[in-house]
Amino acid sequence: MVDARIDRTLIGLVVGAAVGVCGVVLQGLTRNPLAEPGILGINAGAALAVVVGIKLFALSTVGGYVWFALLGACVTAVVVQLLALLAPVRAQPVTMALAGAAVMATSTSLVGAILVADQGALDVFRFWQVGSVAGRDASIISDVAPFLVVGFALALASGSLLNVIALGDDLARGLGQRVVVHRLLSAAGAILLAASATALAGPIAFVGLVVPHVVRALVGPDHRRILLGSLFAGPVLVVAADTIGRLVAAPSEVQAGIVCAVIGAPFLVALVRRMNVA
């Protein structure tokens, strides 16, 4: 029992740190306060790729999930960006959020269609997809450790770039920044973190939205501080959500992903209202 709680706590810490830092990078790169791997559909795209892997290759391990999650996250990020660029009104936070919602709805529908036709895939996927740190051995962290190390390195190194990008790409170029290269490296770090977290615990939404805004309110607009703060605040939120889920439904439990959604959804509504967009 004690070992199981230690395992789920360790996984919660890793997942929270990954998603929290990922949210900071996505919001900074897109200059979009609504950017988050769940809202942008990245988690859903990763989940769809994992389902395809389960269906076609009988995947059942995190080591197998992570490769498909990475592929799905990359494809989804590109598709959402293209949809946002092709929209009549560009560079609008809600435009990108709506593009993410469209991709998420499509991915979720495809996941449902695959699972309806394959009971075996449904059994494997059912518990994973709700976003939970329970029932997992901490040793699975080693399966995604290389992806996490590279992802954290790229993301945490992007703080200075994000500060300059906040002032505009033209100014960043004027200051000697190789904007395109640095954007790609930072985005790669965010995608690696999102894919690794999804492979470990399933899609957990809203952590990447809530954490950066809370940390920003505490430490100010410097992305270097926000990244470090989110590295610690993300784990606190995920572990707290897991603990709340165990307490409110004892002896059963509510998955951490569901608790995070309950916390994050009102936060999203309040954020949109504050931005005065409908």
HUKA-V333515 format. One line per field, one symbol per residue. ss: DSSP state (H for helix, E for strand, C for the rest). A space follows every 50 residues. Layout:
# HUKA-V333515
ss = ???
This chain:
# HUKA-V333515
ss = CHHHHHHHHHHHHHHHHHHHHHHHHHHHHHCCCCCCCCCCCHHHHHHHHH HHHHHHHCCCCHHHHHHHHHHHHHHHHHHHHHHHHHCCCCCCHHHHHHHH HHHHHHHHHHHHHHHHHCHHHHHHHHHHHCCCCCCCCHHHHHHHHHHHHH HHHHHHCCHHHHHHHCCCHHHHHHCCCCHHHHHHHHHHHHHHHHHHHHHH HCCCCCHHHHHHHHHHHHHCCCHHHHHHHHHHHHHHHHHHHHHHHHHHCC CCCCCHHHHHHHHHHHHHHHHHHHCCCC
